[in-house]
Amino acid sequence: MLATSDGIVVLDIGGTTTRAARIMHDRVESVMQCPTPTAAMSPDVSPRVVQHQLVDLVADLVESVTNDLSSGFAETPLRVAIAISADVQTSSSFADEVSSRLAGTVQVRVCSDLDAARARYLRRASTNNFAILMVRTGVHSTHGIDAAAASAGGAGALNTLIASCLQNPKAFRSSDVFRHVAQRSAPLRFEQRLALLRRSAVLQNADLIDVDVWRDMRDKQAELTPAEQQRWMLPALLDCGMLIDAVRTRDPFALSLLDQIAEPVARYVRQNLAPQVEVVALGGGFARALGEAYRSRISPPAKPSLVQWAEDDDLGDLLATKSYLWPDEVVIDLRHGTSLRLADAEA
């Protein structure tokens, strides 16, 4: 039977992607990821239903990343650490729901992704004068951040991408983003295209969709013209991966959009962080996927190395969560700048 102290399941819940893994002796194993259920993905369901979907997802991922272990593991009280890009104060019931969904045999803790990243970075920081900036849905910073930067995370960037494709149809059509989305749409059946049109109606406001477009799709079952496809169907197929791929190929449309997405964060770093700290430690799955193209855009020209990655690899967020919620010996109380033993923290 696997000893309880040897196994921790860690989940990093972002606005776009949820990742899960088990950590054995501080090694990340059996990594899985999938889209995060959100209101944007399911605009026709209530927030409560979305939360139920998220609880089910967490439970399924916990089972998936442990299913190749011995049968005794399932009978052992399991520890689950969850970092979430949300207000943890409003997520207190979330841990209870996850524990209940897993038959109450687990110890579940939930923390802010910002707290987790900070605790992990403290272990290797060369200076105490640093800030953590998590670029994801609901941008988080140790100093707070301008609301205009909400587009900097994955879900916000997708909204910006959709808007730009609608507002600049000529540039969109000549871009690698268009090529990616057109390839995805080509094999779709009529029923799938109609479903996309309905989703597009939610995304763009149903009153704006031309009557003849609805008639062609619903009554005549006719194909949309290329212009109609570009205007009404393709935006519902867009995702952040298409933007990331186009940035990697240095597509002008994607790079221009990245400039727009990064500018509010870059401005905040220049005006608020650069004068105060020696290092800005950058984290978040969306920022990491964009890599140097993103980091370089938010680094001040006068201090090109100010912004550094909070972790060395894309598993850093998972290790950060484990470090904060299930530390080896001590818990770092970031609110009061003190340290205390885990047993004391739980008392």
N, C-alpha and C positions, 0 to 999 in steps of 0.2 A: 504494500500500500504506500502511496506517495505521501510523504510527510507534509503537513499543512504549511510549514515554514518554507517549503521548497517551491511552492507554486502560487503565483499571483496572475490573475487575468486582468489585463489593462485595456481600457477603451478610451479612445480620443474621439469625442463627438464634435465634429465641425458642422458648419451650416451646409456644406456640400457633401462631404465624405465622412464616414465613420470608419475608424480603423480599430482593429482588435488584435491582441496577441497574448500569449502567455509568456511570463518571464521566469526563467529558471536560473537561479544563481547569477542574477543580473545579466543574463543573456536573453535577447528577444527571439522567440521561436513562434512558428506557426502563425505568421502574420496574415490577416485577412482584411479586406476593405470592401465597402459597398456604399451606395448613395444613402445619405441621411434623409429619413422622412421629414418633410417640411410642408408648411402650408403652401409654399410656392409650387411644390411638386404635385400637391393634391388640393388645388384651390377650392374644390367643391365640398371638402369635408371640414369638420369643426376642429379647432385647436386641441380639444380633448381627445378626439380620435387620432390625431397626429401623435399625441403623447403616448397613447396606447400602442401605436405602430412602432414608436421608438423603443418602448419597453420590450415589445416582442422581438425587435431587432437585436437589442442588447442580449436578451436571453438566448436567442438563436446563435449569436456570435460566441457567447461564453461556451455553449455546448460544442460548437464547431471547433474551436481552438483547443479543446481538451478531449476530443473524441478518440484520439489515437493513444491516449494514456491508459494506464491500467484501470480495471473496473473499480478498484478501491478509491480512485481519485474522486469519482462521482459521489462516494459515500463520505468523503472527508469534508468538513466545513471549509469551504473555499473562500478565498479573499479576492474581491473584485474592486479595482480602482478605476474610477471614471472621471476624466477631465472633460468639461463641457464649456462651450463658448456661450455662456449665459450667466445670468445672475444666480449664483448658487443659493442665495437666500430663498428664491422662489422655487428651487429644485429640491428642497428637503424631502418632499414626499416621493420624489423620483427614486431615490435609493430604496425606500421601503417597497415601492411597487416592483422594482427589479428583484429585490430579495424574495418577495412573495411569489413572483412569477417563477423563480428558481426553487420553489418549494421551501423557502425559508432556511435553506441549509448553508447560506453564504453570508459573509460579512461584506457589506457593500459600503463604500465611501465615495462621495462625490466632491469634487473641488473645481475651482475656476482654472481654466487652462493657463491663465496668467500667473496664478500662484504656483502652479506646478512648474512652469518654465523658470520662474524666478528661483525657486528652491534648487532646481537642477543646475542652473547657471552659477549659483553661488559656489558650487563645488569646484569649479575650474576657472572662475573669473580672476583675471590678473589685477583687477581693481575693484574697490567697493563703490566707486563712483560710476554706476552704470544704470541704464534703463532697459526694460524689456518691452518690446513692441510685438504683439501677436497680430499678424495680418490675416484675418479671417472674418467670416460673417459676424458682425458686431465687433468692430475693431477694438482691441484692448490695448491699453498702455498704462504703465505705472503712473503716468501724469495726467491721464484722461486725454481725449482727443476730439478734434472738431467733428461734428456730425456729418460734414461733407465727405469725410473719409469712409463713410459706410460702404461706398462702392469699391473699396480696396479689397474686401474679402471675396471669396468665390461666388456666393449668391448675389452679392451686390454687383460684382463685375459682370455676371451673366445678364442682369437687368440692363446694365450699360451697353453690353454687346447687342442685345436685342434692339434697344432704342437706336443705336448707331446704325444697325442694318436697315431699320425702317426709315431713318432720316437721311441716310446716304446710300440709296439703292445702287447707284452706279459704282461707287467705290466698293460696296459689298460684293457686287456681282463679279468684279475683277480680282477678288481676293482669294487667298488660300482657304479662308473660312468658308466662303461660298462653295468651293470645290469639295471640302469635307462634308458639308451638310447636304449638298446635292447628291453625293455618292450614297449617303445614308438614306435619302428619300427615294432613290430610284427603284428599289425592289418592293416598295410598300404596296399592299393591296388597297382597293378602294375603301374598305371599312377602316383601315388604319389611317388613311388620308383624311377621312371624315372625322375620325377621332382627333386628329391633329388640328383640324380646322376648328373643332369645338374648343380645344385647349387654347388655340390662338385667340379665339373670341374672348376667353377669360383674361388672357395676358394683355390683350390690346383694347378691350372694351367691345362687347358684341355689337353695339350700335354702330360701330365704325365699319363693320364688314359689309361690303356691297351686296345688295339684294341679289344681283345676278350670280354672284359667287355662290351664295347659299343655294340658289335654285339649281345651278349646274351640278353642285356636289350632292345635293339631297334629292332632287326630283329627277333630273336627267341622268344622274350618275356619270356625268361627263368629266373628262380630264380638265384640270385647270390649265389655262394658258401659262407659258413660262413667267410672264409678268405677275399673274395671279399667284402662282406657286411662291415666287419670291416674296410677294407682299403678305400673303395670308397663311401659308403653310410652313415654309422653311423656318421662320423664327421660332416655332414651337419645337423644332428639332435641335436647336442650338444647345451646346453645353460648353463648359469652361475648358474641357479638354481640347476642343477645336481651336479656341483662342490660344491656348498654350502651345499647341503644335504649330500654329501659324507664326507665333512669336519666334519659335525655334528656327523656322525657315526664313526669318527676317522679312516676313510679308509686310509691306508698307501700311496696309489697312490695320493689321493687328498691332504693329508697333505704335501707330498713331493712337490707337485705342488704349494701349498700355500707358502711353504718356498721360492720357486723360485720367486713367484710373489711379495712377501713382502720384499725380501732382498734389492732391490734398494732403497725403501722408508726407510727401517730400517737403511741402511747405511747413507742416507741423514740426517735422524734425529740424528744419532750418531755424525756425523761429523760437521753438520751445526747448528742444533737447540739446541741440548743438552747443548752445552757450553754457549748459549746465553739467553735462556728463562727458566722460571720456570714451564710453562705448555705448552704442545702442544695439542690444542683442535682439536679432530679428527671428521670429518663429512663425509657424502657421503653415499648413499644407499647401495653400494656394501660392503663397510667396515662395516656398521652397520649390514648387513645381516650375515656377517661372525662373528661378535661379538668379544668375548674375544680371540678367536683363532687368529684373525687378530691384535687386539690391542696389545696383549702380544708379538707378533713377531716383531713389530716395536718399542717397548719400549726398550731403552738401558738397558742392565743387571745391570749397575751401578745405574740407575734411573728407576726402574720398574714402578713407578707411574707417570712418566713424561707425558705420553700420556693419555689423558682423553677424554671422549666423549664431543663434542661441545654442545650436547643437551641430555636431559634425556630420550627421547623416539624417536621412529622412525617418529614422526610427527614434529620433531624439525626443519627440513629443511623448511617445509611449514611455520611454525611460524617465522622462521628467515627471510624469504622473505617478509612476511607481515610487520615485525618490521622495515625492512630497507626501503621498498618502500612506505609503508603507516603507518608511525609512528603516535602515538597518538598526540604528541605535537611538537617534534623536529626532524630534520634530522641531522644525524651525518655525517659530511663531513670527511671521513676517509683519504682523500688525504692531508688535511691541518691540521688535528687534532683539528678542531673547530666544534662548534655546531651552528645551525641557525634554526629559525622557518620555518615550512613548507611553509608558505606564502612567506617568503623571498627567499627560495630556488627556488620557482616556478616563481619568478618575473623576 
